[in-house]
Amino acid sequence: MKTLLVALAALLTVAGTASAAPLSPPVPVQFDVSYEPGRFAWHVGDAVVLLPSIRFGSGRYDWTIVAGALSPGLVLGPLGSVYGAPRVPGRYAWSILVRDVETGASATATASADVQ
């Protein structure tokens, strides 16, 4: 019994003196976002719905157009969809920055469209 108590005391002493290493901040998860195929051809008045393809993200994102512009008549929705009906012919190119709300990681999707 005395041996068991000595062993238990030694174990408690070791456990009590151990120190935990500080946790490092989590590494942001890298993810990809795109609008496939990336280049589109539409006609004025066509109904358009583009859904983003996202891999490896958390599921909650902020979406912002950071370069270029969508054709007038199209909008960027809160879930990353581009939808509407283009009203003005021309060539349009845009870049959308997507920030993962939970991890802070970000990615950029670029696309272009020819509207006739």
BELKA-V215816 format. One record per helix or strand. SS is the DSSP state (~ for helix, > for strand). FROM is the first residue (numbers start at 1). LEN is the number of residues. If there is no record, write none. Layout:
SS | FROM | LEN
SS | FROM | LEN
This chain:
~ | 2 | 16
> | 32 | 3
> | 39 | 4
> | 47 | 4
> | 53 | 3
> | 61 | 8
> | 74 | 3
> | 82 | 4
> | 90 | 11
> | 106 | 10
